[in-house]
Amino acid sequence: MKILLARHGETPWNAEGRYQGQEDIPLSPIGEVQARALGERLGEVRIDRAVASPLVRAARTAQLALGEERAAMLTLDEGLKEIAHGTWEGLLAEEIRARDPELMQAWRHAPHEVLMPQGESLQHVLDRAWPAFARACVGLGAHETLLVVAHDAVNRVMLCRILGMPLAKLWSFRQAPTTLNLLEGADVDHLDVVRLNDCSHHTALFGEAVHRAL
């Protein structure tokens, strides 16, 4: 089976470096353009089913990626929501750094040890996102393709599991807006990463900006 694991397009808060978490922030005009570019790229690609986070930035990205003719196949799964940042949500990275420097330092250097204030840990995210991912894969045929549209932290924790990497290594790769990760394998527990963070439909080689908020 083949899986296209994508991230949602840019939002105004992404552009500002503001932590979103589970706040339901829509795509920015740039994010809409990115999602439409993803749709153009996938226009001739066989997609047999699709699932997304119910947060509007992910659901809208999935709709635009599928196009009008395939949009009806989209389902939503609460398990794919972004990490709950708790009291960090709505704050700029520099505001968090000023208010809570020790926890921000830990988030950057030992993210697997952090429990967001009134929010989640990375393990919490993996424990709900992986079953959602597995549900979407049930019955997927050897030659069928699943599109999953989720979020930065969600994609990262699932990719860590697939790659056999500890969550401590979460920051060792990137997930750009509307990026594609191509996975292939016999079943959900035996997947290879064929492409990682491929955003060539809207960004030149080495052009992807470093994230400022997650």
Number of C-alpha atoms within 10 A of each C-alpha: 18 26 25 20 26 31 29 32 29 25 21 16 18 21 14 13 18 22 23 24 25 15 16 14 17 21 23 17 13 15 23 21 17 26 31 23 19 26 21 16 14 16 14 8 11 13 18 15 21 24 25 33 27 20 23 16 26 31 21 22 31 32 22 20 26 26 17 9 8 16 15 12 13 16 16 20 17 13 20 28 24 26 24 24 22 18 14 22 18 16 18 18 18 15 13 18 14 10 12 12 13 11 19 19 13 13 18 14 15 16 20 18 15 19 18 19 14 10 17 17 18 22 16 13 21 23 14 15 25 19 13 19 19 12 14 21 23 10 10 19 14 12 11 15 21 21 25 28 31 29 28 21 23 23 25 21 25 21 22 18 14 16 12 9 14 11 20 17 15 22 15 9 12 18 24 22 28 33 27 25 21 19 22 19 15 14 16 21 10 10 18 16 14 12 13 17 19 19 22 17 18 19 15 9 9 7 10 16 10 9 14 14 18 20
